[in-house]
Amino acid sequence: MNVSDIIANKGAAVGTLDQQQTLAEAIEVMHEYGIGSIVITSSRTANPAGIVSQSEITAALYNLGTAALHQCLSGVMRKTALQCFANDSVQNAMTYMTRNRVRHLVAIEDDGRIAGLVSMGDFVAARLKSSEMEADVLRDMARTFTLVS
């Protein structure tokens, strides 16, 4: 299973904000859409410049107090949004996330466009679904074998 399979099931929509917008705006969008992170884009190029997730919000509030809410995202975002390619295997992407201690990856197409945003939760849900399907097939095979014998 590849990252692109996960994106095909969950959808390719990615929340983005410009790096000049404020942390309060990011929190509002994340809350409104029920998402755990948002990709921050460069004002000049619209390419990913970073990412804001719950951990960046927590760190900003701890370090700056409520003044953090008025900070530009460029000052509080994780400067590099960790990325994978859409054609990467789920196993490789999960390993990369674990090594880097992140819960979200920006999936990139071969041509550099954003394919989607995937989370550790997306991968776990897909693995559970796959395991359930395998168990169902094995049960069906066992029933068939029992009936034939």
VOBA-1610 file (N, C-alpha, C; in pm, whole numbers, padded with zeros to 5 digits, always signed):
BEGIN
Met+00085-00118+00000Met+00000+00000+00000Met+00089+00124+00000Asn+00054+00220-00082Asn+00130+00344-00093Asn+00056+00461-00028Val+00129+00569-00004Val+00070+00690+00053Val-00043+00740-00036Ser-00027+00727-00168Ser-00132+00773-00261Ser-00262+00696-00240Asp-00255+00571-00197Asp-00377+00494-00168Asp-00451+00554-00050Ile-00376+00597+00052Ile-00437+00660+00169Ile-00505+00790+00128Ile-00436+00869+00047Ile-00490+00998+00002Ile-00615+00977-00084Ala-00614+00873-00167Ala-00731+00845-00251Ala-00853+00814-00165Asn-00833+00748-00051Asn-00945+00713+00038Asn-00991+00831+00123Lys-00898+00911+00170Lys-00936+01019+00263Lys-00963+01151+00193Gly-00908+01168+00075Gly-00923+01294+00002Gly-00792+01372+00002Ala-00776+01453-00100Ala-00650+01524-00119Ala-00653+01667-00067Ala-00766+01710-00010Ala-00775+01848+00038Ala-00672+01872+00149Val-00602+01984+00139Val-00500+02020+00237Val-00528+02162+00283Gly-00536+02180+00415Gly-00552+02314+00469Gly-00420+02389+00460Thr-00425+02508+00404Thr-00304+02590+00395Thr-00334+02732+00439Leu-00232+02795+00493Leu-00238+02938+00525Leu-00106+02999+00483Asp-00108+03128+00455Asp+00013+03201+00422Asp+00093+03226+00549Gln+00223+03227+00536Gln+00311+03244+00653Gln+00295+03379+00722Gln+00229+03476+00658Gln+00207+03607+00721Gln+00080+03610+00806Gln-00002+03506+00797Gln-00122+03501+00880Gln-00084+03467+01024Thr-00179+03483+01115Thr-00145+03469+01257Thr-00176+03329+01310Leu-00118+03301+01425Leu-00143+03174+01491Leu-00290+03160+01526Ala-00354+03268+01566Ala-00497+03263+01597Ala-00577+03217+01476Glu-00540+03265+01357Glu-00610+03223+01235Glu-00589+03075+01209Ala-00468+03026+01234Ala-00440+02883+01214Ala-00524+02799+01310Ile-00531+02842+01434Ile-00610+02768+01534Ile-00757+02766+01493Glu-00806+02877+01445Glu-00946+02886+01401Glu-00975+02788+01288Val-00888+02785+01188Val-00907+02695+01073Val-00897+02550+01118Met-00798+02518+01202Met-00781+02381+01248Met-00903+02335+01328His-00955+02422+01411His-01073+02388+01490His-01197+02372+01401Glu-01216+02467+01310Glu-01334+02466+01223Glu-01341+02338+01140Tyr-01228+02293+01088Tyr-01226+02176+01001Tyr-01189+02047+01074Gly-01159+02055+01203Gly-01125+01936+01280Gly-00999+01869+01232Ile-00898+01951+01200Ile-00771+01896+01151Ile-00660+01921+01254Gly-00559+01836+01251Gly-00453+01844+01351Gly-00331+01922+01307Ser-00327+01962+01182Ser-00214+02043+01135Ser-00255+02118+01010Ile-00176+02218+00979Ile-00204+02299+00860Ile-00071+02335+00794Val-00068+02325+00663Val+00054+02356+00587Val+00063+02506+00570Ile+00181+02559+00596Ile+00206+02703+00583Ile+00282+02724+00453Thr+00231+02814+00371Thr+00292+02838+00240Thr+00369+02969+00239Ser+00465+02975+00149Ser+00545+03095+00129Ser+00461+03202+00062Ser+00476+03325+00107Ser+00402+03437+00048Ser+00440+03457-00098Arg+00564+03429-00132Arg+00613+03455-00268Arg+00582+03342-00365Thr+00594+03217-00320Thr+00588+03106-00415Thr+00468+03015-00398Ala+00398+03022-00287Ala+00286+02933-00254Ala+00332+02789-00232Asn+00463+02766-00225Asn+00517+02634-00192Asn+00517+02616-00041Pro+00515+02490+00005Pro+00518+02468+00150Pro+00643+02530+00214Ala+00622+02611+00316Ala+00734+02673+00389Ala+00749+02613+00527Gly+00644+02547+00575Gly+00646+02487+00707Gly+00512+02426+00740Ile+00495+02394+00866Ile+00371+02331+00911Ile+00344+02374+01055Val+00219+02389+01088Val+00179+02417+01226Val+00087+02303+01267Ser+00124+02239+01376Ser+00040+02135+01435Ser+00019+02169+01581Gln-00049+02080+01649Gln-00079+02105+01790Gln+00047+02126+01873Ser+00155+02058+01840Ser+00278+02075+01919Ser+00339+02214+01901Glu+00332+02272+01781Glu+00382+02408+01760Glu+00295+02509+01833Ile+00166+02485+01835Ile+00074+02575+01907Ile+00105+02572+02056Thr+00121+02453+02110Thr+00152+02439+02252Thr+00283+02507+02287Ala+00386+02485+02206Ala+00516+02546+02232Ala+00509+02698+02226Ala+00436+02751+02127Ala+00425+02897+02113Ala+00352+02957+02234Leu+00246+02893+02277Leu+00172+02944+02393Leu+00255+02935+02520Tyr+00332+02829+02533Tyr+00419+02814+02651Tyr+00526+02924+02653Asn+00589+02946+02537Asn+00701+03041+02528Asn+00657+03187+02528Leu+00542+03217+02466Leu+00503+03356+02446Leu+00374+03396+02517Gly+00306+03300+02575Gly+00178+03329+02637Gly+00075+03364+02531Thr-00025+03439+02569Thr-00132+03472+02474Thr-00085+03563+02361Ala+00031+03627+02378Ala+00086+03708+02269Ala+00116+03623+02146Ala+00133+03494+02166Ala+00161+03403+02054Ala+00048+03404+01952Leu-00073+03429+01998Leu-00187+03427+01908Leu-00178+03532+01799His-00102+03638+01823His-00089+03748+01727His+00040+03737+01645Gln+00119+03633+01668Gln+00243+03611+01595Gln+00215+03563+01453Cys+00297+03607+01359Cys+00290+03552+01223Cys+00329+03406+01228Leu+00269+03329+01143Leu+00298+03186+01140Leu+00444+03157+01108Ser+00508+03246+01035Ser+00649+03226+01002Ser+00735+03218+01127Gly+00689+03277+01237Gly+00766+03275+01361Gly+00737+03158+01452Val+00630+03085+01426Val+00595+02975+01516Val+00588+02838+01446Met+00590+02838+01314Met+00577+02712+01241Met+00704+02629+01251Arg+00690+02499+01228Arg+00806+02412+01210Arg+00856+02446+01070Lys+00979+02492+01063Lys+01030+02553+00940Lys+01030+02460+00819Thr+01048+02335+00841Thr+01039+02244+00727Thr+00924+02149+00752Ala+00830+02151+00661Ala+00721+02054+00668Ala+00780+01923+00617Leu+00789+01824+00704Leu+00847+01698+00661Leu+00761+01639+00552Gln+00827+01584+00452Gln+00757+01540+00332Gln+00789+01396+00297Cys+00699+01337+00222Cys+00722+01208+00160Cys+00667+01219+00018Phe+00695+01121-00061Phe+00638+01118-00195Phe+00510+01036-00194Ala+00417+01073-00278Ala+00288+01004-00284Ala+00306+00856-00319Asn+00412+00823-00393Asn+00434+00683-00431Asn+00519+00606-00330Asp+00553+00668-00215Asp+00625+00597-00109Asp+00533+00493-00045Ser+00592+00388+00006Ser+00513+00287+00077Ser+00469+00343+00212Val+00356+00294+00260Val+00306+00336+00390Val+00409+00300+00497Gln+00470+00182+00486Gln+00569+00139+00586Gln+00686+00237+00592Asn+00738+00279+00478Asn+00849+00375+00477Asn+00808+00509+00536Ala+00688+00554+00502Ala+00639+00682+00555Ala+00622+00674+00706Met+00568+00563+00756Met+00550+00547+00900Met+00684+00544+00973Thr+00781+00476+00915Thr+00915+00471+00974Thr+00976+00610+00980Tyr+00961+00686+00871Tyr+01013+00823+00865Tyr+00947+00911+00972Met+00816+00896+00988Met+00744+00974+01089Met+00792+00938+01230Thr+00809+00811+01255Thr+00854+00766+01387Thr+00994+00818+01418Arg+01084+00808+01323Arg+01222+00856+01343Arg+01227+01006+01370Asn+01139+01081+01304Asn+01140+01226+01318Asn+01040+01278+01422Arg+00970+01185+01486Arg+00876+01217+01593Arg+00772+01320+01549Val+00709+01293+01434Val+00603+01379+01382Val+00480+01294+01354Arg+00364+01359+01353Arg+00240+01287+01326Arg+00180+01320+01190His+00241+01414+01117His+00188+01455+00987His+00300+01468+00885Leu+00273+01427+00762Leu+00365+01443+00650Leu+00290+01506+00533Val+00358+01596+00465Val+00305+01650+00340Val+00348+01553+00230Ala+00251+01498+00159Ala+00281+01407+00048Ala+00295+01489-00079Ile+00404+01464-00151Ile+00438+01541-00270Ile+00433+01451-00393Glu+00377+01503-00502Glu+00381+01433-00630Glu+00521+01444-00688Asp+00552+01362-00788Asp+00684+01365-00852Asp+00716+01502-00911Asp+00613+01577-00952Asp+00637+01708-01013Asp+00646+01822-00910Gly+00640+01787-00779Gly+00655+01887-00674Gly+00526+01941-00617Arg+00412+01910-00679Arg+00283+01957-00627Arg+00247+01881-00500Ile+00170+01946-00413Ile+00122+01880-00292Ile+00012+01781-00331Ala+00031+01655-00295Ala-00068+01551-00325Ala-00170+01541-00212Gly-00128+01572-00092Gly-00217+01561+00023Gly-00136+01569+00152Leu-00206+01556+00262Leu-00146+01557+00395Leu-00190+01428+00463Val-00095+01353+00515Val-00128+01226+00580Val-00082+01230+00725Ser-00157+01160+00808Ser-00123+01154+00950Ser-00098+01010+00992Met-00036+00996+01108Met-00014+00863+01162Met-00149+00794+01182Gly-00250+00869+01221Gly-00384+00813+01237Gly-00439+00757+01107Asp-00412+00824+00995Asp-00455+00773+00865Asp-00391+00638+00836Phe-00262+00625+00868Phe-00190+00501+00843Phe-00240+00388+00932Val-00263+00419+01058Val-00312+00318+01151Val-00450+00269+01108Ala-00538+00361+01070Ala-00672+00323+01024Ala-00664+00234+00900Ala-00576+00267+00807Ala-00562+00187+00685Ala-00507+00049+00717Arg-00411+00041+00808Arg-00355-00089+00845Arg-00460-00175+00915Leu-00543-00114+01000Leu-00649-00189+01067Leu-00750-00243+00965Lys-00789-00158+00871Lys-00884-00201+00768Lys-00826-00316+00686Ser-00699-00306+00650Ser-00633-00411+00575Ser-00628-00541+00655Ser-00598-00531+00783Ser-00594-00651+00870Ser-00731-00714+00882Glu-00834-00631+00893Glu-00971-00684+00901Glu-01009-00756+00772Met-00970-00700+00659Met-01001-00764+00531Met-00928-00898+00520Glu-00802-00903+00562Glu-00727-01028+00558Glu-00792-01133+00648Ala-00835-01094+00767Ala-00900-01187+00860Ala-01030-01240+00799Asp-01107-01153+00732Asp-01232-01196+00668Asp-01204-01299+00558Val-01101-01274+00478Val-01067-01368+00370Val-01025-01501+00429Leu-00943-01499+00533Leu-00899-01624+00595Leu-01016-01700+00656Arg-01111-01629+00718Arg-01231-01694+00773Arg-01313-01760+00662Asp-01329-01686+00550Asp-01405-01742+00437Asp-01335-01866+00380Met-01204-01860+00372Met-01129-01976+00321Met-01143-02094+00416Ala-01138-02068+00546Ala-01151-02176+00644Ala-01290-02238+00637Arg-01393-02157+00623Arg-01530-02208+00610Arg-01545-02297+00486Thr-01491-02247+00375Thr-01497-02323+00250Thr-01426-02455+00265Phe-01307-02454+00325Phe-01229-02576+00344Phe-01304-02673+00433Thr-01369-02623+00538Thr-01444-02707+00630Thr-01565-02769+00559Leu-01634-02692+00477Leu-01752-02743+00406Leu-01713-02849+00302Val-01600-02833+00238Val-01555-02925+00134Val-01504-03054+00194Ser-01442-03046+00310Ser-01380-03164+00371Ser-01476-03263+00425
//
